[in-house]
Amino acid sequence: MERFFELLAKINGSVNDLIWVKVGIALLFGAGIVMTFATGFFQITHIGHWFKSTIGSIFKKDSDATKKDGKKTVSQFQALCTALGATIGTGNVAGVSAAIVLGGPGAVFWMWIAAFFGMMTKFSEITLGIYFRRKNKDGEWSGGAMYFLRDGFGSYKGCKTLGRVLAWLFAAFTAVAAFGIGNMGQVNKITINLKEAVFRNADLGSIGSVPVLNIVIGAVLMVLGGLIILGGIQRIASFAEKVVPFMAIFYFLGALILFFINIDKAGDVFASIFRFAFNNEALAGGAAGAVISKIVAQGCKRGMFSNEAGLGSSVMVHSSADVREPVKQGMWGIFEVFVDTFVVCTATAFVVLSSGLIDLERGVALEGVSDATLVSRAFGQSFGIFGEIFVAVAIFLFAFTTVVGWSQYGAKAVEYLMGTRAVKVYQIVFVVAIIFGAVMESSLAWDISDTFNGFMMIPNLIGVISLTPLVIKLVKNYIDRNLRGKKDVVPMLSYDPALQREMEKELAEKK
């Protein structure tokens, strides 16, 4: 059996390397660059508009962003919080430190570059998701890459069958990957950090080789997760709306305090990021002679893992939003990537690079430094045990909201594959799997999930890139009507003529 797992790990490693290093980076960059140029650098040229239309809109009285019609929908802001909850996970802490340890400070620069272009990839995914969504038998909105692959990409001549196959594969990969990146991997990180920071001296014995403390932590998380997840999208969105803004601000303020404590190192930190982004001569020793391609790969891979642009995951929850304009919800995707990478990940990067645990002259971690505990040690240096507890609480919130958010992604994938009746069964299995994340020790499950994430990305990006002409039309239509004041332009709201008429009427009534 041991040889079998070794072989499985080796095969998975080869496939993972092919998907992420040889294919994934090119696809991610390619899609982001294509969508950025296709939309006229929308993330820059309309930065004031998308800021005002997203986070700026929630402070307005009677804002549409915080409203929802009926019990089967969620507000635009709730959709963002649920997506951010699933997106801001351990990748924002452990993922960033791993990128720096493996790729040096320069990996942070490429994380930013990937996020800049990723803004428009996520924008395009969500815009297409809203345009091709439909209502299921329970009256809830259902959308995602599987729908725009089937009904969008599949509408091209000779692509009907291929579109359906890609849609099915995307949904299947999502349903499986949710158990790794969105469940057991996150719970495993919660358990490890709680044991190290809070229950360091606790010993409840073990059952076989499994510590009882792990079982207890897993059981508590399973109950908490079940109370939220089994309540469906409305309860998930309500939970996310309350917790996600708090956790993001909570972590950012902690990092900001460290920024001012280490303000004298700011120049050296940012200089090292730009210097090592293109120069690998000093990357020796701990970085094992990393080359530029490795730096780029680490930054892009960890960046995508953090903000999930190109993965097609958050489209499924954004599609549940009570919104009629596809582009309007797409702009929340731009804001989502901005917060995740340019705010939270950058905060983590500064904490790590200013800690003294990374040699900024050589760009490598000091001997004995592990990426798994790097952020915790960095906070601990300034705040002692309270710093370590702070990181443990942050990781708990980040990881737990990821579990809750990804449960919805997996549920929507199963709904597409097997119908609404299978969703509740999937949710129950998903909740039960939480406890296994607390007791499992092998990293193979997470590595395999990593591979399935790559399998999700490929069909999703095929759909996005192939539907570029439609995205261009949707953006132009929106700008003409909302920014240029062309009143004679008919809004493009849905691929379905019946839904188009219905939403046109609703839009007219609102005006």
N, C-alpha and C positions, 0 to 999 in steps of 0.2 A: 504493500500500500504506500509505503514511504517513497519507493521508486516511482510509483504512479504519479504522486503529487509533485515530485521533482520534475518529471517529464512534462506534466501539465503546466507547471510554472515556467519551464523553459519555452514551451510552445507559445504560451500566453505572452511571455516577454518578447518573443520575436514578432508576434502579431501586433502587440502594443507598439513596438518600435516602428513597424511599418506604417500603422495608422497615424500615430501622433507625430513622429519625426519626419518621415519621408512623404506622407500624403497630407496629414492634418494641418501642418503649419502652412503649407502652400495654399490649401483650400481656405483656411481661415483668413490669411492675409489677402488672398485673391478675392474672396467674397466681400471683405470689408472695403478693399480698395475700389472694387467695381461699384458697390452700393454708394460709397462716398462720392465718387465722380458722377455717378448716375443721378444723384440727388443734388448735385451742385454744392457739395460740402455743406449739407444742411446743418450739421452739428456746429458749424462755425457761422455760416452766413445767416442763420436764423436762431442764434444762441439766445438772444433776448426773448424771442417768441416762445421757444420751447421751455425756457425757464419760467416765464410768466404763465404758460399754459399748464405747467405741471406743478411743481412745488409752490409756485407763486399763487396758483389758483385756489389752494386749500384755505388761504387766509381771507378769501373774499366771502362776503355774506351771501348765503344761498348759492354757493358754488356748486356746479354740476359735478365737480370732482369728488365730492363727499356724499352725493345723493345716489339713490338707487330706486328703481321702480319695481316693486314686487319682491317676494321672498325668494325668488329663484335666481336673482342676480346679486352681484356685489358692486360696490362703488368703484370708480376709477382708482381712488386712493387705496381702498382695501385690496384691489388687485395688485397694485404696486407693492404694498406691504407684504402680501403673501408671496409674491415673486421675490422680493428682496429677502424675506425670511428664508426662502429656499436657497437663494443665491449667496447671501452672506453666511458662510459656514466656516468650517475649520480651515478652508483654503485661504481665508483672509488672515489667518494667524499662522498656523503650521505651514500652509502652502507657500506663503511669502518667505518665511524663514528658510524653507527647504530650497526655494529658488535661489536665494542669496548664497546659501552654503554650497549648493551644487554648481551654480553658474556665476557666482561672484556678484558684487554690487551692480554690475552692468545689466543683470537680468531685470532689475527694476525698470530701467529705461525701456526695455523691450516689452515689459508688462504695460507701460503707458502707451507705447505705440500700438500694441495689440488692442488696447481699450479704446484708443482714439478711433481706429477703423471699426472696432467691434460695436461702437455706438450705432453705426449705421446698419450693421448686420442685424443687431437686435431690433432696431427700429423697423427694418424691412420684414423680419420674421413676424413681429407683432401686427404690423399693418396688414400683411397677408392673412394672418390668423383671423383678424376681425372681418376682413372682406369675405373669407371663405367659410366662416362659422355658420352653424345652424342650430336649431333647438332640438333637444332629444325628447323622448317620450314623456319625461318628467317635467318638461317645460324649461330646462336649464340650457344655457348656451354651451355648445361644445365646439372647440376649435383647436387647431394645432397643425403641425407640419403634415400629419397624415391626411388632413383634409385639403390643404393646398397642393399636396403632391398628387392626390387622386383627382381632384376637380380642376386644378390649375395646370400643373405640369401634364397631367393626363389628358387635358383638352387639346394638346398639340397633336398634329397629324402623326399617327403611328406610335404614339406614346401612351395610349389608354391602358394597356396591360402593364407596361413598365411602371406607370404612375401608381397603379393599384398595388403592385408588388413592393415598390419602394415605401408606399404608405404603410403597408402591413409590416414590413421589416422595421420601420421607424417605431411603430407602436409596440412591437414585440420587444425590441431592444430597450425601449423606455421602461416597460413593465418590469424587465429583469434588472436593469441598471439601478432602478429606484431602491432596490433592496441593499445595494452596496453604497454608492455615493450618497443616497438619500435616507439611509436607515442604519444598517449595522456599522458602517465605517464611522458615521458621526457619533453613534452611541458608544462605540469603542473609545473614541477620543474623550468623550465626556467622562467615562468611567476611569480612564487612566489619570486624567487631570484632577478629578475629585479625590481619588485615592492619594495622589501625591501632595495635593495642596490642603485638603480638608481632613481626610481620614488617614493621614500618614501613619499614625500609631495604632490604628484600629485593626484588630485581628479577631475575626469571628470564626476562625477555623476554615475548613474546606470540606466539600463533598467530592470525594475522589480527588481529582487534580484541580477542581474548580473552587476558587475562594468564595465563601458564603457572602462576603461583602459585595462581590461582583453581582451575585444573584439578586441581592437585596436592591442594589442600585438599578439593575435591569428591570426588576419587578415594579419598582416605583415609577420609572420612566415609561414602562409599558402601560401602567394604569393612567398616568397623566396623558400619554399619547392617545390612548383609547378614548378618553373623555372628549378630546378635541377632534381627532380624526374621524371617528364614527358619527360625528355630528354633521359631516358633509361640508361642502364649500362655504356655506354661510358661517358656520361655527369656526372653521379654519380662518376665514377672512377676518372675522371679528377678533379672534385671538391675535392674529398678525398685526392688525391695525393698532392694538393696544401695546404690544410688546416690541415690535420691530423698531419704531422710532426711538423708543427708550433705549434699547440695547445699542443701537448705532451711535447715539449721542453719548451714552455712558462710556463706551469704549473709546470714542474719539476724544472726549474730554480727558480721560486717563492718559492717552497718548500725547495730548496737547500739553499736559502738565510736564511730562517727560521732555517734550520739545523745549519748553522754556528752561527746564533744569539744565539741559544739555545744549542750550542755544549757541554756546561758543563753538560747538562742533558742527553746526549746520553747514558752514562753508565746505568743510572737509567731506561731509556726508554726500552732499550733492555733487561735489567735484568728482568723488569716486564713482558715483553712478554714471556720469557722462564719460569719464575716462575709461572705465572698464567695459562700457558698452561697445567700444570699437577696438580697444587695445587689449590683447590677451597676453602680452609678453610677461607681465608680472604675475599672471595667474599660474602659480606653481604650488608645490607642496600639497596643501589641503585640497586644492581644486584639481589636482591630478592633471595638470597641463590642459585645462579646458580650452577649446577653440571657440571662435566667434559663433559658429553654428550651434554649439552647445549652449552658449549664453543666450542666443536668440530663442532656441528651443525651450529652455527653462523658463524664460520670461513669458513667452507666448503661451506655453502649455499651462503654467500656473495661473497666468492672467485669465485664460479662458475658463479654467477650472473655477476661478473665483467669480467672474461675472457671467459665465455660461453663455456669452454671445456666440452664436453659431451652433449651439447645442440643440436649440429648438425647444428647450424644456419649459421656460417661463411663458411661452406663447399660450400654453394650455390654460393657465390661470388668468392671463390678461384677456383671453377670449371670453371669460365669464363676466367681464366688466359691463356695467350699464352705460354703454357709449354707442353712438351711431357712426361717428366719423372714424374710419380706420386709422388715418394719420394722427388723429388726436391721441389715441391710445398708444400708437407707435412712439410718440414723443416721450411718453412715460418710460419707454424702453431705453431711450437715450439717457434720461435722468438716472435710471437704474444702474447703468454701467458707470456713469459719472460717480455716483455715491459709492458703489462697491469698490472700484479700482482707484480712482483719483483721490478719494477721501479715506476710506477705511484701509485699503492695502498700502497706500502711501504712508499713512500713520504708522502701520506696523513696520514698514521698511525703515522709517526714521528711527523708531524705537530700537530696532535690531542694529542698525549701522552706527548709532550713536552710543551704543552700550559698552564699547570697548572690547566686545567679544568677537568682533570682526576686525582683522588687520586692514585698515583702509589703505595702507601703502602697498600691500601685496594683494589685497582683495580676497583674502581667505579667512576662514574661521580659525580661531585659536585652537590649539590641540586640546582634545577632550570635549569640545563644544558640539552638542547634538542639535540638529534642527528641530527635533521634537520638543526640546525644553528651552530653546533659545529665547523666545519671547518671555516666558515665565522668569527666566534668569535675569533678563534685562529689566523687567519691572521689579524683581526682587532686590536688585542692586540698590535701587533708590527707595523702595518702600518696605523692604524686608518681607516677612511672611505675608503681610497684607497685600503686597504686590503680586505674590504668587496666587493668593486667593482671588484677587481681582481678575487675573487672567483665567483662572479656573471658572469663575462665574461668567466671564465673557464668552469663553468657549462653550460653556453649558448653554447659554442663551443662543449663541450662533448656531451650534449644532442641533439643538432641540427644534428651533424654528425651521431648520433645514429638513429635519425629519417630517415635520408637519406639512411643509410645503410640497415636498416630493411625494408624499402620500397622495396628493391631489393629481400630480403628474401621472403617477402610475395608474391611478383610478381612471383617469380620462383615456389613457392608452388601452386599458382593459375594456372600457366601454366601447371603444372603436372596434376592438377585436371580437368581443363576445356579447355586447349589449349591456344595457343598464342593470340587468339582474345580476350579472357577475361582479359588479362593482363592490357590493357590500361584502361578498366573500373575500375578494382581494384585499379590502381594507382590514378585515379581521386577521387574515394571514400576515399582512404588513405589520399590524400592531403586535402580534405574537412574536414576530421576527426581531422585535426590539430587544427582547431579553437575550437573544443569541449574540447580539452585538456586544453586550456587556461581558459575556463569558468567553467569547472566542479569542484565541491568541494569534492564530495564523493570519498573515497579511495577504494570503493568496486570494481570498474572497474579495478584498479591496482591489487587488491588481486586476482581477477578472472584470470587476465592475468598471474599472478605468478603461478597459478595452471595450466594453459595451457602450460606454459614453462616446468613444470614438466611432463605433458603429452607428450610434444615433446621429452624430454630427454629419456624416457623409451624405445620407439621403436628404437630410434637412437642407444642407448647403446646395445640393443639386437643385432642389426645389427653389430656393431663394435666388440663386444665380440665373436659373432658366426663366424665372418670372420677373426679371429686371425690367423689361418693357412695361409690365403692368404696374410695378412700383413707381416708375417714372410718371405714368399717367395719373396714378392716385395722388402723388405729391403735387403735380402741376394743377390737378383739379382742385385740391385743397387750397393751394396758394392763390389761385385765380379767384376763388370764392371768398376766402377769409382774409387775405392780405391785400389783394388788388381790387377787391370790391366789385368783381364782375358778376352781376346779378342774373345774367342770362345763362350762366353755366349750370348744367344739371349735375347735382352731386353724385359721386360714385361711392356707394355705401355697401353694396353687396353683390356677389356674383349671381345670386338667386333673384329673378325678376319679382317674385312675390314679396320677398323680404325687402328688396330695393324700394318697392312702392310703399310698403308699410313704414319703413324708416324715413323715407322722404316726407311722408305725411306727418310723422312724429316730429321731425326736424322743423318742418314748416310751422307746426303748432307751437313749438318752443320759442320760435322767433316772433 
